[in-house]
Amino acid sequence: MADLLLPNHLAGNCSDRVCVRVSRSWNFYDTNNETKLLHADMVLIDEEGNSIQAQVYPPADELFRTRVKEGGVYTFSYFRVRASNIYYKPVENDQMLVFTKWNKVEEVLAVPPAFPMYAYSLASPEQLQARIDTRTQFTDVIGVITAISNIGTTQTKLRQGNSTKRTVTIQTPR
């Protein structure tokens, strides 16, 4: 079976196989109970640089924690494709993958040298300014930190109660 590229999947259950690198991974915990894992997340990138978010919900996260490592290349099959989260998108993609205990995972040992390592898109300072106080897109910034404010509190639309917040001032290279 040939590997499909990420843009070639339709919403629903999928038995196709994708070959991707785990570009980034993190855990998302309950804000009211920081010991309760809600889901594990990954940014995946295929051989042509297409990227997508993947989520794994407990208890299937235990299988992935032991077999899948950030930076590794894997083939995945038997997963679900669904619409991406409207509140938080780590990559520009309208779809995401959901992995379960039924997924088949195989590590790729012979990785082509040109297989991309990182998922990114460049943004102008104006685009970055427009993303302030929004959660719809994850943004990494390269620059020099020139100031960090004291911790303050703010009310968010997504949570009941206050959240802590710092303002970080970054000077970008010119």
N, C-alpha and C positions, 0 to 999 in steps of 0.2 A: 504494500500500500504506500503510495506517495504522500509526502507531507504537504498539507495545504498551508498557504500563507494566511495570516490573520484576517485580512479584509474579505476573504472568501467564505466566511461563515454566516449563516442565517440564525436568527433567534430560535431557541429550542434546544432539545437534547441533541448531542452531536457525537457520533462514533468516529469521526474523522480523526486524523492524527496531525498535530502541529509540532514543529521543532522550534523551540524558543530558548532564549537565555533569560534567566531570572536577573533582571537588571537591578532591581531594588526589592526589598521585602521588609515588612513591619507588622506589628500586632496592634489591633485596635481593641482597647479595653472599655468596659462600662465606666462612664464618668462618675457614677455614684458608688462603684465598687471596683477599685483598680486591680483587684485580683481576678475579676471575672472577664475572661477573654470573650469578646463578641465575635470576632473573626480575624483571621490572618490574611494579609494582603500582599500582593506581588505586582510589580510592573514587569511584563514580559515583552520581549522584542524578538521578532523573527529575522531571518537572514537578509531580508531586504530593508530592515529598519522600521517596519510597522510595529506599533506598540499597542498594548492593551492592558487593562487592569484585570487581575484575577483575585477572587476571594475564596477562602476555605473556612467553613464554619465548624465549630466543635461538634463531635469529637474527631472528625476527619483531619483536623489540623495536626494531630499527633503523628499521623502517617507522613504528612508532608514535612513536618519539623525534622524528622529523622532521615528523610530521603532527599529532600530538596534544599539546596544551599544557594544563597545569593552569589551570583557570578557564574553559576553552573549552567550548562546547556542540557535540556531534557526534551524528550518527546512525551506529549500528553495525549491521551485519547479518552473517550467516554466522559465528556464534560457537558455542561449546560452553557449556552450563550444567551445572555439577556441584555436588556437596556442598561446602560451605565447609570450610576447613582447621580441624581440631579443635584445633590448638595455638595458633592466632592468628587472631582475627577483628577487623578494624578497625571493622566495623559489625555490628549485630545482624541477621544474615540467615543462614539455614541453607543458602543457595546462593551460588555465585559464578560469574563468567563467565571463560572462558579464550579469549583472542584468539590467532589464528594468522595466517599469511601470506595465508590465504584470506578474511580479513575485508574487508568493504567499509566504508570510513570516509568520511564526508562532514561537513565543517564546516557548522554552522548559523550563518548570518550575521544573520538577523532573529530574535533571541532575545527572547521575551516578557519584559517587565520583571519579572513575578512569578516567573520561573523561579528556584527555590532555588539559593543559592550554596554552602551548607555542609550536610554531613550530621552530625547530632549527636543525642544523647539526654542529658537531664539525669539526674544521679545524686545521691542524698543522700550526706552524709558517711559514713553507715553502709555504703552500697553501695560507696563508694570504699575504705573500710577492708577490706571483704571481697575486693576485687580485688588487694590487695597480694600480691606474689610469685606472681601467676598471669599466664599469657600468653594466656588464652583470649579476652580482649577488650581492644582498644586503648582507652586512656582518656586524654583531654585533661583537664587541671585548670586552672581559673582561680583565681588567688589570689596572695598575696605570698610569695615565697621568703624564709624566715627563717633557714635554715641548710642548708649542703651539707657532707656528710662527706668525709673523705679517701677515696681509692680503696681499695677492699678487693677480695678475691677470694671467689668462691662457686662451689660445684659445682652445676651444673644437671642436670636430668633429660634435657634434649634434646641436650646436647653432651658429648663426651668432653673431659675436662680442665676447667680452671677458667675462669670468666668474671669480668670486672671488674664492680664494682658500686659505686654511690654511693647514699647515702641523702639524699633531698632533703626538707626539712621545709617545708610550705606552710601558711600561715595563710589560711583562706578568709574572705571577707567575711561579716559577721554581720548 
